[in-house]
Amino acid sequence: MQKNKCRIKKNDKVKVIAGKDNGKVGKVIDVLQKKNGLLIENVNMVKRHTRPSNTNRQGGIIEGEAPIHWSNVMLMCNKCVAPVRVKMKRLEDGKKVRVCRKCNEIIDA
């Protein structure tokens, strides 16, 4: 099985760089490892027509986020305030952190 090279985590701020929502910025809600996808709030919104059930008594049209492939988004740096590529760096104490390639700022808190 191929190792996932996604360096985006939950609660990260990302910008969409490809697709119908190109240019939108949002927070990552969930990371779907098996599908290489991300759920980003208010990005890639889809409408689902549902029947009435025990969980949804009313039924009707429900709007929600659909997964977007992680290669179509870039992480936003807090210092640069721009979408950046990320590199991994090991600190003196042995901890691995994500680092901005533009300003060398540590992204992980």
C-alpha positions as CSV (number, residue, x, y, z in Angstrom):
1,M,0.0,0.0,0.0
2,Q,1.2,3.5,-0.9
3,K,2.2,5.8,2.0
4,N,0.1,8.9,2.3
5,K,2.2,12.1,1.7
6,C,-0.5,14.4,3.0
7,R,1.0,16.9,5.5
8,I,-2.3,18.5,6.3
9,K,-4.0,17.8,9.6
10,K,-7.4,18.5,11.2
11,N,-8.1,22.2,12.1
12,D,-5.4,23.5,9.6
13,K,-6.3,26.5,7.5
14,V,-6.0,25.6,3.8
15,K,-6.6,27.2,0.4
16,V,-8.1,25.4,-2.6
17,I,-5.8,25.6,-5.6
18,A,-7.8,23.5,-8.1
19,G,-11.4,22.7,-9.0
20,K,-14.7,24.5,-8.9
21,D,-13.9,26.1,-5.4
22,N,-10.5,27.4,-6.6
23,G,-9.4,30.3,-4.3
24,K,-11.6,29.5,-1.3
25,V,-10.0,29.3,2.2
26,G,-11.4,27.1,4.9
27,K,-10.6,25.0,8.0
28,V,-10.1,21.2,7.7
29,I,-13.0,19.4,9.5
30,D,-11.8,15.8,8.9
31,V,-9.0,13.9,7.1
32,L,-10.0,10.8,5.2
33,Q,-6.8,8.7,5.0
34,K,-8.2,5.9,2.8
35,K,-9.6,8.2,0.2
36,N,-6.8,10.7,0.3
37,G,-9.4,13.4,0.9
38,L,-10.2,16.3,3.2
39,L,-13.5,17.7,4.4
40,I,-13.2,21.5,4.5
41,E,-15.9,23.7,5.9
42,N,-18.0,25.6,3.3
43,V,-15.9,24.1,0.4
44,N,-17.3,21.6,-2.2
45,M,-20.8,21.8,-1.0
46,V,-23.2,19.2,-2.3
47,K,-27.0,18.6,-2.0
48,R,-28.3,15.2,-1.0
49,H,-32.0,14.2,-1.5
50,T,-32.9,12.0,1.5
51,R,-36.0,10.1,2.4
52,P,-37.6,10.4,5.8
53,S,-36.1,8.0,8.4
54,N,-35.7,7.6,12.1
55,T,-32.7,9.9,12.2
56,N,-34.1,12.4,9.8
57,R,-37.9,12.6,10.2
58,Q,-38.5,15.4,7.7
59,G,-36.5,14.1,4.8
60,G,-35.8,16.5,1.9
61,I,-32.7,18.2,0.6
62,I,-29.6,18.3,2.9
63,E,-26.6,20.4,2.1
64,G,-23.1,19.4,3.3
65,E,-19.4,19.2,2.5
66,A,-18.0,16.5,0.2
67,P,-14.4,15.4,0.3
68,I,-11.8,17.1,-1.8
69,H,-8.4,15.5,-2.7
70,W,-5.5,16.7,-0.6
71,S,-3.4,17.5,-3.7
72,N,-5.9,20.2,-4.6
73,V,-5.3,22.3,-1.5
74,M,-2.3,24.1,0.1
75,L,-1.6,24.8,3.7
76,M,-1.8,28.5,4.7
77,C,1.1,29.9,6.7
78,N,0.2,32.1,9.6
79,K,3.2,34.3,9.2
80,C,3.3,34.6,5.4
81,V,-0.5,34.6,5.1
82,A,-0.1,32.8,1.9
83,P,-0.5,29.2,0.6
84,V,2.9,27.4,1.1
85,R,4.6,24.1,0.6
86,V,5.6,22.3,3.7
87,K,8.8,20.5,4.7
88,M,9.4,18.3,7.7
89,K,12.1,19.1,10.2
90,R,13.3,17.3,13.3
91,L,13.9,19.5,16.4
92,E,16.7,18.9,18.9
93,D,14.4,17.0,21.2
94,G,13.6,14.6,18.4
95,K,10.1,15.9,17.6
96,K,9.1,16.2,14.0
97,V,7.4,19.5,13.0
98,R,6.1,21.0,9.8
99,V,8.0,24.1,8.5
100,C,7.0,26.7,6.0
101,R,9.3,26.7,2.9
102,K,9.0,30.5,2.4
103,C,9.7,31.9,5.8
104,N,11.0,28.8,7.7
105,E,8.3,29.4,10.4
106,I,7.3,26.3,12.4
107,I,3.6,25.6,11.6
108,D,2.9,23.0,14.4
109,A,2.1,24.4,17.8
